[in-house]
Amino acid sequence: MTVTVCTIHIVSIKDHESEIPEEQTEKFAFEVSAAKRDVLEWVTRYINNKMNERNVSEFKVECKFLK
C-alpha cells in the first residue's frame, strides 16, 4: 500500500539564554485514503503545537501525495 508522506523540518531555540538552535526533522505517513485537506489540517496543528512549545525560527513542510 502506498502512503502519503510528509517531512517536517523545524528550527527552534529551546534555551533562550544560550540561543543555540535545535533542528528537528520528522517524517509522518498517512494512509492513502487520507484526504489532502485532512493531512494539511494535521500538519497545521502539529506545527502550531510546536510554535506554542518553542521559539520556532524556521519550518519547512514537504508532503508527497499520490497523483
mmCIF file of the N, C-alpha and C atoms, coordinates in Angstrom:
data_MODEL
# 
_entry.id   MODEL 
# 
loop_
_atom_site.group_PDB 
_atom_site.id 
_atom_site.type_symbol 
_atom_site.label_atom_id 
_atom_site.label_alt_id 
_atom_site.label_comp_id 
_atom_site.label_asym_id 
_atom_site.label_entity_id 
_atom_site.label_seq_id 
_atom_site.pdbx_PDB_ins_code 
_atom_site.Cartn_x 
_atom_site.Cartn_y 
_atom_site.Cartn_z 
_atom_site.occupancy 
_atom_site.B_iso_or_equiv 
_atom_site.pdbx_formal_charge 
_atom_site.auth_seq_id 
_atom_site.auth_comp_id 
_atom_site.auth_asym_id 
_atom_site.auth_atom_id 
_atom_site.pdbx_PDB_model_num 
ATOM 1   N N  . MET A 1 1  ? 0.848  -1.197 0.000  1.00 0.00 ? 1  MET A N  1 
ATOM 2   C CA . MET A 1 1  ? 0.000  0.000  0.000  1.00 0.00 ? 1  MET A CA 1 
ATOM 3   C C  . MET A 1 1  ? 0.885  1.248  0.000  1.00 0.00 ? 1  MET A C  1 
ATOM 4   N N  . THR A 1 2  ? 0.598  2.182  -0.869 1.00 0.00 ? 2  THR A N  1 
ATOM 5   C CA . THR A 1 2  ? 1.329  3.436  -0.945 1.00 0.00 ? 2  THR A CA 1 
ATOM 6   C C  . THR A 1 2  ? 0.683  4.444  -0.002 1.00 0.00 ? 2  THR A C  1 
ATOM 7   N N  . VAL A 1 3  ? 1.506  5.239  0.635  1.00 0.00 ? 3  VAL A N  1 
ATOM 8   C CA . VAL A 1 3  ? 1.008  6.208  1.607  1.00 0.00 ? 3  VAL A CA 1 
ATOM 9   C C  . VAL A 1 3  ? 1.463  7.609  1.234  1.00 0.00 ? 3  VAL A C  1 
ATOM 10  N N  . THR A 1 4  ? 0.790  8.600  1.828  1.00 0.00 ? 4  THR A N  1 
ATOM 11  C CA . THR A 1 4  ? 1.224  9.994  1.727  1.00 0.00 ? 4  THR A CA 1 
ATOM 12  C C  . THR A 1 4  ? 2.274  10.217 2.806  1.00 0.00 ? 4  THR A C  1 
ATOM 13  N N  . VAL A 1 5  ? 3.382  10.822 2.435  1.00 0.00 ? 5  VAL A N  1 
ATOM 14  C CA . VAL A 1 5  ? 4.459  11.070 3.394  1.00 0.00 ? 5  VAL A CA 1 
ATOM 15  C C  . VAL A 1 5  ? 4.720  12.568 3.473  1.00 0.00 ? 5  VAL A C  1 
ATOM 16  N N  . CYS A 1 6  ? 4.762  13.072 4.724  1.00 0.00 ? 6  CYS A N  1 
ATOM 17  C CA . CYS A 1 6  ? 5.107  14.474 4.952  1.00 0.00 ? 6  CYS A CA 1 
ATOM 18  C C  . CYS A 1 6  ? 6.372  14.535 5.796  1.00 0.00 ? 6  CYS A C  1 
ATOM 19  N N  . THR A 1 7  ? 7.294  15.370 5.371  1.00 0.00 ? 7  THR A N  1 
ATOM 20  C CA . THR A 1 7  ? 8.517  15.608 6.127  1.00 0.00 ? 7  THR A CA 1 
ATOM 21  C C  . THR A 1 7  ? 8.429  17.026 6.680  1.00 0.00 ? 7  THR A C  1 
ATOM 22  N N  . ILE A 1 8  ? 8.623  17.142 8.002  1.00 0.00 ? 8  ILE A N  1 
ATOM 23  C CA . ILE A 1 8  ? 8.546  18.443 8.668  1.00 0.00 ? 8  ILE A CA 1 
ATOM 24  C C  . ILE A 1 8  ? 9.895  18.727 9.308  1.00 0.00 ? 8  ILE A C  1 
ATOM 25  N N  . HIS A 1 9  ? 10.470 19.862 8.941  1.00 0.00 ? 9  HIS A N  1 
ATOM 26  C CA . HIS A 1 9  ? 11.766 20.300 9.487  1.00 0.00 ? 9  HIS A CA 1 
ATOM 27  C C  . HIS A 1 9  ? 11.519 21.581 10.273 1.00 0.00 ? 9  HIS A C  1 
ATOM 28  N N  . ILE A 1 10 ? 11.923 21.574 11.537 1.00 0.00 ? 10 ILE A N  1 
ATOM 29  C CA . ILE A 1 10 ? 11.708 22.730 12.405 1.00 0.00 ? 10 ILE A CA 1 
ATOM 30  C C  . ILE A 1 10 ? 13.029 23.146 13.035 1.00 0.00 ? 10 ILE A C  1 
ATOM 31  N N  . VAL A 1 11 ? 13.312 24.445 12.998 1.00 0.00 ? 11 VAL A N  1 
ATOM 32  C CA . VAL A 1 11 ? 14.465 25.016 13.700 1.00 0.00 ? 11 VAL A CA 1 
ATOM 33  C C  . VAL A 1 11 ? 13.899 25.897 14.800 1.00 0.00 ? 11 VAL A C  1 
ATOM 34  N N  . SER A 1 12 ? 14.366 25.644 16.017 1.00 0.00 ? 12 SER A N  1 
ATOM 35  C CA . SER A 1 12 ? 13.868 26.431 17.144 1.00 0.00 ? 12 SER A CA 1 
ATOM 36  C C  . SER A 1 12 ? 14.988 26.680 18.138 1.00 0.00 ? 12 SER A C  1 
ATOM 37  N N  . ILE A 1 13 ? 14.747 27.640 19.012 1.00 0.00 ? 13 ILE A N  1 
ATOM 38  C CA . ILE A 1 13 ? 15.681 27.931 20.097 1.00 0.00 ? 13 ILE A CA 1 
ATOM 39  C C  . ILE A 1 13 ? 14.985 27.524 21.382 1.00 0.00 ? 13 ILE A C  1 
ATOM 40  N N  . LYS A 1 14 ? 15.474 26.429 21.943 1.00 0.00 ? 14 LYS A N  1 
ATOM 41  C CA . LYS A 1 14 ? 14.844 25.871 23.128 1.00 0.00 ? 14 LYS A CA 1 
ATOM 42  C C  . LYS A 1 14 ? 15.265 26.625 24.384 1.00 0.00 ? 14 LYS A C  1 
ATOM 43  N N  . ASP A 1 15 ? 16.544 26.968 24.445 1.00 0.00 ? 15 ASP A N  1 
ATOM 44  C CA . ASP A 1 15 ? 17.093 27.649 25.613 1.00 0.00 ? 15 ASP A CA 1 
ATOM 45  C C  . ASP A 1 15 ? 17.345 29.113 25.243 1.00 0.00 ? 15 ASP A C  1 
ATOM 46  N N  . HIS A 1 16 ? 16.549 30.015 25.784 1.00 0.00 ? 16 HIS A N  1 
ATOM 47  C CA . HIS A 1 16 ? 16.646 31.437 25.412 1.00 0.00 ? 16 HIS A CA 1 
ATOM 48  C C  . HIS A 1 16 ? 17.968 32.068 25.827 1.00 0.00 ? 16 HIS A C  1 
ATOM 49  N N  . GLU A 1 17 ? 18.616 31.535 26.840 1.00 0.00 ? 17 GLU A N  1 
ATOM 50  C CA . GLU A 1 17 ? 19.882 32.117 27.297 1.00 0.00 ? 17 GLU A CA 1 
ATOM 51  C C  . GLU A 1 17 ? 21.025 31.806 26.341 1.00 0.00 ? 17 GLU A C  1 
ATOM 52  N N  . SER A 1 18 ? 21.119 30.581 25.877 1.00 0.00 ? 18 SER A N  1 
ATOM 53  C CA . SER A 1 18 ? 22.242 30.205 25.020 1.00 0.00 ? 18 SER A CA 1 
ATOM 54  C C  . SER A 1 18 ? 21.976 30.516 23.553 1.00 0.00 ? 18 SER A C  1 
ATOM 55  N N  . GLU A 1 19 ? 20.698 30.567 23.176 1.00 0.00 ? 19 GLU A N  1 
ATOM 56  C CA . GLU A 1 19 ? 20.280 30.827 21.807 1.00 0.00 ? 19 GLU A CA 1 
ATOM 57  C C  . GLU A 1 19 ? 20.910 29.867 20.799 1.00 0.00 ? 19 GLU A C  1 
ATOM 58  N N  . ILE A 1 20 ? 21.125 28.635 21.222 1.00 0.00 ? 20 ILE A N  1 
ATOM 59  C CA . ILE A 1 20 ? 21.633 27.605 20.323 1.00 0.00 ? 20 ILE A CA 1 
ATOM 60  C C  . ILE A 1 20 ? 20.451 26.983 19.600 1.00 0.00 ? 20 ILE A C  1 
ATOM 61  N N  . PRO A 1 21 ? 20.447 27.047 18.274 1.00 0.00 ? 21 PRO A N  1 
ATOM 62  C CA . PRO A 1 21 ? 19.303 26.490 17.546 1.00 0.00 ? 21 PRO A CA 1 
ATOM 63  C C  . PRO A 1 21 ? 19.275 24.964 17.625 1.00 0.00 ? 21 PRO A C  1 
ATOM 64  N N  . GLU A 1 22 ? 18.091 24.448 17.673 1.00 0.00 ? 22 GLU A N  1 
ATOM 65  C CA . GLU A 1 22 ? 17.879 23.000 17.664 1.00 0.00 ? 22 GLU A CA 1 
ATOM 66  C C  . GLU A 1 22 ? 17.091 22.658 16.418 1.00 0.00 ? 22 GLU A C  1 
ATOM 67  N N  . GLU A 1 23 ? 17.578 21.687 15.664 1.00 0.00 ? 23 GLU A N  1 
ATOM 68  C CA . GLU A 1 23 ? 16.894 21.280 14.439 1.00 0.00 ? 23 GLU A CA 1 
ATOM 69  C C  . GLU A 1 23 ? 16.243 19.918 14.646 1.00 0.00 ? 23 GLU A C  1 
ATOM 70  N N  . GLN A 1 24 ? 15.046 19.795 14.113 1.00 0.00 ? 24 GLN A N  1 
ATOM 71  C CA . GLN A 1 24 ? 14.285 18.558 14.255 1.00 0.00 ? 24 GLN A CA 1 
ATOM 72  C C  . GLN A 1 24 ? 13.632 18.256 12.915 1.00 0.00 ? 24 GLN A C  1 
ATOM 73  N N  . THR A 1 25 ? 13.837 17.054 12.412 1.00 0.00 ? 25 THR A N  1 
ATOM 74  C CA . THR A 1 25 ? 13.197 16.617 11.178 1.00 0.00 ? 25 THR A CA 1 
ATOM 75  C C  . THR A 1 25 ? 12.457 15.320 11.460 1.00 0.00 ? 25 THR A C  1 
ATOM 76  N N  . GLU A 1 26 ? 11.193 15.297 11.098 1.00 0.00 ? 26 GLU A N  1 
ATOM 77  C CA . GLU A 1 26 ? 10.375 14.111 11.315 1.00 0.00 ? 26 GLU A CA 1 
ATOM 78  C C  . GLU A 1 26 ? 9.589  13.803 10.054 1.00 0.00 ? 26 GLU A C  1 
ATOM 79  N N  . LYS A 1 27 ? 9.351  12.511 9.844  1.00 0.00 ? 27 LYS A N  1 
ATOM 80  C CA . LYS A 1 27 ? 8.530  12.068 8.726  1.00 0.00 ? 27 LYS A CA 1 
ATOM 81  C C  . LYS A 1 27 ? 7.274  11.418 9.278  1.00 0.00 ? 27 LYS A C  1 
ATOM 82  N N  . PHE A 1 28 ? 6.164  11.732 8.641  1.00 0.00 ? 28 PHE A N  1 
ATOM 83  C CA . PHE A 1 28 ? 4.874  11.185 9.036  1.00 0.00 ? 28 PHE A CA 1 
ATOM 84  C C  . PHE A 1 28 ? 4.226  10.550 7.818  1.00 0.00 ? 28 PHE A C  1 
ATOM 85  N N  . ALA A 1 29 ? 3.655  9.377  8.020  1.00 0.00 ? 29 ALA A N  1 
ATOM 86  C CA . ALA A 1 29 ? 2.979  8.668  6.936  1.00 0.00 ? 29 ALA A CA 1 
ATOM 87  C C  . ALA A 1 29 ? 1.481  8.657  7.206  1.00 0.00 ? 29 ALA A C  1 
ATOM 88  N N  . PHE A 1 30 ? 0.728  8.901  6.161  1.00 0.00 ? 30 PHE A N  1 
ATOM 89  C CA . PHE A 1 30 ? -0.733 8.914  6.244  1.00 0.00 ? 30 PHE A CA 1 
ATOM 90  C C  . PHE A 1 30 ? -1.266 7.861  5.285  1.00 0.00 ? 30 PHE A C  1 
ATOM 91  N N  . GLU A 1 31 ? -2.367 7.246  5.646  1.00 0.00 ? 31 GLU A N  1 
ATOM 92  C CA . GLU A 1 31 ? -2.979 6.252  4.768  1.00 0.00 ? 31 GLU A CA 1 
ATOM 93  C C  . GLU A 1 31 ? -3.341 6.894  3.438  1.00 0.00 ? 31 GLU A C  1 
ATOM 94  N N  . VAL A 1 32 ? -3.298 6.102  2.417  1.00 0.00 ? 32 VAL A N  1 
ATOM 95  C CA . VAL A 1 32 ? -3.590 6.598  1.075  1.00 0.00 ? 32 VAL A CA 1 
ATOM 96  C C  . VAL A 1 32 ? -5.001 7.181  0.995  1.00 0.00 ? 32 VAL A C  1 
ATOM 97  N N  . SER A 1 33 ? -5.893 6.707  1.863  1.00 0.00 ? 33 SER A N  1 
ATOM 98  C CA . SER A 1 33 ? -7.272 7.198  1.843  1.00 0.00 ? 33 SER A CA 1 
ATOM 99  C C  . SER A 1 33 ? -7.434 8.567  2.515  1.00 0.00 ? 33 SER A C  1 
ATOM 100 N N  . ALA A 1 34 ? -6.390 9.054  3.180  1.00 0.00 ? 34 ALA A N  1 
ATOM 101 C CA . ALA A 1 34 ? -6.472 10.352 3.859  1.00 0.00 ? 34 ALA A CA 1 
ATOM 102 C C  . ALA A 1 34 ? -6.601 11.472 2.822  1.00 0.00 ? 34 ALA A C  1 
ATOM 103 N N  . ALA A 1 35 ? -7.593 12.325 3.011  1.00 0.00 ? 35 ALA A N  1 
ATOM 104 C CA . ALA A 1 35 ? -7.785 13.464 2.105  1.00 0.00 ? 35 ALA A CA 1 
ATOM 105 C C  . ALA A 1 35 ? -6.664 14.484 2.287  1.00 0.00 ? 35 ALA A C  1 
ATOM 106 N N  . LYS A 1 36 ? -6.301 15.158 1.209  1.00 0.00 ? 36 LYS A N  1 
ATOM 107 C CA . LYS A 1 36 ? -5.249 16.174 1.281  1.00 0.00 ? 36 LYS A CA 1 
ATOM 108 C C  . LYS A 1 36 ? -5.591 17.229 2.324  1.00 0.00 ? 36 LYS A C  1 
ATOM 109 N N  . ARG A 1 37 ? -6.849 17.613 2.403  1.00 0.00 ? 37 ARG A N  1 
ATOM 110 C CA . ARG A 1 37 ? -7.282 18.615 3.375  1.00 0.00 ? 37 ARG A CA 1 
ATOM 111 C C  . ARG A 1 37 ? -7.041 18.127 4.802  1.00 0.00 ? 37 ARG A C  1 
ATOM 112 N N  . ASP A 1 38 ? -7.302 16.850 5.070  1.00 0.00 ? 38 ASP A N  1 
ATOM 113 C CA . ASP A 1 38 ? -7.082 16.288 6.402  1.00 0.00 ? 38 ASP A CA 1 
ATOM 114 C C  . ASP A 1 38 ? -5.601 16.267 6.757  1.00 0.00 ? 38 ASP A C  1 
ATOM 115 N N  . VAL A 1 39 ? -4.771 15.930 5.782  1.00 0.00 ? 39 VAL A N  1 
ATOM 116 C CA . VAL A 1 39 ? -3.323 15.936 6.000  1.00 0.00 ? 39 VAL A CA 1 
ATOM 117 C C  . VAL A 1 39 ? -2.859 17.354 6.306  1.00 0.00 ? 39 VAL A C  1 
ATOM 118 N N  . LEU A 1 40 ? -3.333 18.324 5.540  1.00 0.00 ? 40 LEU A N  1 
ATOM 119 C CA . LEU A 1 40 ? -2.964 19.722 5.760  1.00 0.00 ? 40 LEU A CA 1 
ATOM 120 C C  . LEU A 1 40 ? -3.395 20.196 7.148  1.00 0.00 ? 40 LEU A C  1 
ATOM 121 N N  . GLU A 1 41 ? -4.595 19.851 7.562  1.00 0.00 ? 41 GLU A N  1 
ATOM 122 C CA . GLU A 1 41 ? -5.071 20.237 8.897  1.00 0.00 ? 41 GLU A CA 1 
ATOM 123 C C  . GLU A 1 41 ? -4.218 19.615 9.984  1.00 0.00 ? 41 GLU A C  1 
ATOM 124 N N  . TRP A 1 42 ? -3.822 18.345 9.825  1.00 0.00 ? 42 TRP A N  1 
ATOM 125 C CA . TRP A 1 42 ? -2.984 17.678 10.827 1.00 0.00 ? 42 TRP A CA 1 
ATOM 126 C C  . TRP A 1 42 ? -1.623 18.358 10.920 1.00 0.00 ? 42 TRP A C  1 
ATOM 127 N N  . VAL A 1 43 ? -1.010 18.635 9.747  1.00 0.00 ? 43 VAL A N  1 
ATOM 128 C CA . VAL A 1 43 ? 0.304  19.279 9.723  1.00 0.00 ? 43 VAL A CA 1 
ATOM 129 C C  . VAL A 1 43 ? 0.224  20.669 10.354 1.00 0.00 ? 43 VAL A C  1 
ATOM 130 N N  . THR A 1 44 ? -0.825 21.411 10.069 1.00 0.00 ? 44 THR A N  1 
ATOM 131 C CA . THR A 1 44 ? -1.006 22.748 10.642 1.00 0.00 ? 44 THR A CA 1 
ATOM 132 C C  . THR A 1 44 ? -1.108 22.680 12.157 1.00 0.00 ? 44 THR A C  1 
ATOM 133 N N  . ARG A 1 45 ? -1.886 21.732 12.680 1.00 0.00 ? 45 ARG A N  1 
ATOM 134 C CA . ARG A 1 45 ? -1.995 21.564 14.143 1.00 0.00 ? 45 ARG A CA 1 
ATOM 135 C C  . ARG A 1 45 ? -0.646 21.193 14.755 1.00 0.00 ? 45 ARG A C  1 
ATOM 136 N N  . TYR A 1 46 ? 0.078  20.303 14.095 1.00 0.00 ? 46 TYR A N  1 
ATOM 137 C CA . TYR A 1 46 ? 1.380  19.860 14.584 1.00 0.00 ? 46 TYR A CA 1 
ATOM 138 C C  . TYR A 1 46 ? 2.342  21.049 14.704 1.00 0.00 ? 46 TYR A C  1 
ATOM 139 N N  . ILE A 1 47 ? 2.441  21.845 13.647 1.00 0.00 ? 47 ILE A N  1 
ATOM 140 C CA . ILE A 1 47 ? 3.353  22.995 13.667 1.00 0.00 ? 47 ILE A CA 1 
ATOM 141 C C  . ILE A 1 47 ? 2.889  24.028 14.689 1.00 0.00 ? 47 ILE A C  1 
ATOM 142 N N  . ASN A 1 48 ? 1.590  24.258 14.780 1.00 0.00 ? 48 ASN A N  1 
ATOM 143 C CA . ASN A 1 48 ? 1.056  25.200 15.763 1.00 0.00 ? 48 ASN A CA 1 
ATOM 144 C C  . ASN A 1 48 ? 1.444  24.769 17.182 1.00 0.00 ? 48 ASN A C  1 
ATOM 145 N N  . ASN A 1 49 ? 1.336  23.484 17.477 1.00 0.00 ? 49 ASN A N  1 
ATOM 146 C CA . ASN A 1 49 ? 1.733  22.980 18.798 1.00 0.00 ? 49 ASN A CA 1 
ATOM 147 C C  . ASN A 1 49 ? 3.211  23.206 19.048 1.00 0.00 ? 49 ASN A C  1 
ATOM 148 N N  . LYS A 1 50 ? 4.048  22.978 18.041 1.00 0.00 ? 50 LYS A N  1 
ATOM 149 C CA . LYS A 1 50 ? 5.489  23.211 18.191 1.00 0.00 ? 50 LYS A CA 1 
ATOM 150 C C  . LYS A 1 50 ? 5.776  24.693 18.448 1.00 0.00 ? 50 LYS A C  1 
ATOM 151 N N  . MET A 1 51 ? 5.025  25.579 17.787 1.00 0.00 ? 51 MET A N  1 
ATOM 152 C CA . MET A 1 51 ? 5.228  27.010 17.997 1.00 0.00 ? 51 MET A CA 1 
ATOM 153 C C  . MET A 1 51 ? 4.826  27.428 19.407 1.00 0.00 ? 51 MET A C  1 
ATOM 154 N N  . ASN A 1 52 ? 3.857  26.753 19.981 1.00 0.00 ? 52 ASN A N  1 
ATOM 155 C CA . ASN A 1 52 ? 3.461  27.041 21.360 1.00 0.00 ? 52 ASN A CA 1 
ATOM 156 C C  . ASN A 1 52 ? 4.474  26.497 22.363 1.00 0.00 ? 52 ASN A C  1 
ATOM 157 N N  . GLU A 1 53 ? 5.190  25.439 22.014 1.00 0.00 ? 53 GLU A N  1 
ATOM 158 C CA . GLU A 1 53 ? 6.178  24.821 22.902 1.00 0.00 ? 53 GLU A CA 1 
ATOM 159 C C  . GLU A 1 53 ? 7.525  25.525 22.855 1.00 0.00 ? 53 GLU A C  1 
ATOM 160 N N  . ARG A 1 54 ? 7.882  26.038 21.705 1.00 0.00 ? 54 ARG A N  1 
ATOM 161 C CA . ARG A 1 54 ? 9.242  26.548 21.482 1.00 0.00 ? 54 ARG A CA 1 
ATOM 162 C C  . ARG A 1 54 ? 9.224  27.866 20.721 1.00 0.00 ? 54 ARG A C  1 
ATOM 163 N N  . ASN A 1 55 ? 10.393 28.457 20.647 1.00 0.00 ? 55 ASN A N  1 
ATOM 164 C CA . ASN A 1 55 ? 10.600 29.665 19.861 1.00 0.00 ? 55 ASN A CA 1 
ATOM 165 C C  . ASN A 1 55 ? 11.044 29.234 18.460 1.00 0.00 ? 55 ASN A C  1 
ATOM 166 N N  . VAL A 1 56 ? 10.078 28.945 17.595 1.00 0.00 ? 56 VAL A N  1 
ATOM 167 C CA . VAL A 1 56 ? 10.364 28.446 16.245 1.00 0.00 ? 56 VAL A CA 1 
ATOM 168 C C  . VAL A 1 56 ? 10.841 29.598 15.374 1.00 0.00 ? 56 VAL A C  1 
ATOM 169 N N  . SER A 1 57 ? 12.000 29.404 14.743 1.00 0.00 ? 57 SER A N  1 
ATOM 170 C CA . SER A 1 57 ? 12.542 30.440 13.868 1.00 0.00 ? 57 SER A CA 1 
ATOM 171 C C  . SER A 1 57 ? 12.391 30.067 12.394 1.00 0.00 ? 57 SER A C  1 
ATOM 172 N N  . GLU A 1 58 ? 12.145 28.777 12.136 1.00 0.00 ? 58 GLU A N  1 
ATOM 173 C CA . GLU A 1 58 ? 12.045 28.344 10.743 1.00 0.00 ? 58 GLU A CA 1 
ATOM 174 C C  . GLU A 1 58 ? 11.337 26.993 10.712 1.00 0.00 ? 58 GLU A C  1 
ATOM 175 N N  . PHE A 1 59 ? 10.526 26.788 9.687  1.00 0.00 ? 59 PHE A N  1 
ATOM 176 C CA . PHE A 1 59 ? 9.988  25.451 9.464  1.00 0.00 ? 59 PHE A CA 1 
ATOM 177 C C  . PHE A 1 59 ? 9.759  25.234 7.979  1.00 0.00 ? 59 PHE A C  1 
ATOM 178 N N  . LYS A 1 60 ? 9.883  23.956 7.584  1.00 0.00 ? 60 LYS A N  1 
ATOM 179 C CA . LYS A 1 60 ? 9.655  23.556 6.200  1.00 0.00 ? 60 LYS A CA 1 
ATOM 180 C C  . LYS A 1 60 ? 8.775  22.317 6.225  1.00 0.00 ? 60 LYS A C  1 
ATOM 181 N N  . VAL A 1 61 ? 7.860  22.269 5.289  1.00 0.00 ? 61 VAL A N  1 
ATOM 182 C CA . VAL A 1 61 ? 6.970  21.120 5.171  1.00 0.00 ? 61 VAL A CA 1 
ATOM 183 C C  . VAL A 1 61 ? 7.001  20.644 3.726  1.00 0.00 ? 61 VAL A C  1 
ATOM 184 N N  . GLU A 1 62 ? 7.162  19.344 3.563  1.00 0.00 ? 62 GLU A N  1 
ATOM 185 C CA . GLU A 1 62 ? 7.095  18.745 2.234  1.00 0.00 ? 62 GLU A CA 1 
ATOM 186 C C  . GLU A 1 62 ? 6.209  17.514 2.329  1.00 0.00 ? 62 GLU A C  1 
ATOM 187 N N  . CYS A 1 63 ? 5.137  17.507 1.559  1.00 0.00 ? 63 CYS A N  1 
ATOM 188 C CA . CYS A 1 63 ? 4.232  16.371 1.528  1.00 0.00 ? 63 CYS A CA 1 
ATOM 189 C C  . CYS A 1 63 ? 4.180  15.834 0.102  1.00 0.00 ? 63 CYS A C  1 
ATOM 190 N N  . LYS A 1 64 ? 4.234  14.532 -0.010 1.00 0.00 ? 64 LYS A N  1 
ATOM 191 C CA . LYS A 1 64 ? 4.149  13.885 -1.326 1.00 0.00 ? 64 LYS A CA 1 
ATOM 192 C C  . LYS A 1 64 ? 2.877  13.051 -1.347 1.00 0.00 ? 64 LYS A C  1 
ATOM 193 N N  . PHE A 1 65 ? 1.977  13.448 -2.230 1.00 0.00 ? 65 PHE A N  1 
ATOM 194 C CA . PHE A 1 65 ? 0.703  12.777 -2.413 1.00 0.00 ? 65 PHE A CA 1 
ATOM 195 C C  . PHE A 1 65 ? 0.740  11.939 -3.676 1.00 0.00 ? 65 PHE A C  1 
ATOM 196 N N  . LEU A 1 66 ? -0.124 10.947 -3.722 1.00 0.00 ? 66 LEU A N  1 
ATOM 197 C CA . LEU A 1 66 ? -0.283 10.178 -4.948 1.00 0.00 ? 66 LEU A CA 1 
ATOM 198 C C  . LEU A 1 66 ? -0.873 11.073 -6.014 1.00 0.00 ? 66 LEU A C  1 
ATOM 199 N N  . LYS A 1 67 ? -0.581 10.810 -7.247 1.00 0.00 ? 67 LYS A N  1 
ATOM 200 C CA . LYS A 1 67 ? -1.119 11.616 -8.342 1.00 0.00 ? 67 LYS A CA 1 
ATOM 201 C C  . LYS A 1 67 ? -2.529 11.217 -8.638 1.00 0.00 ? 67 LYS A C  1 
# 
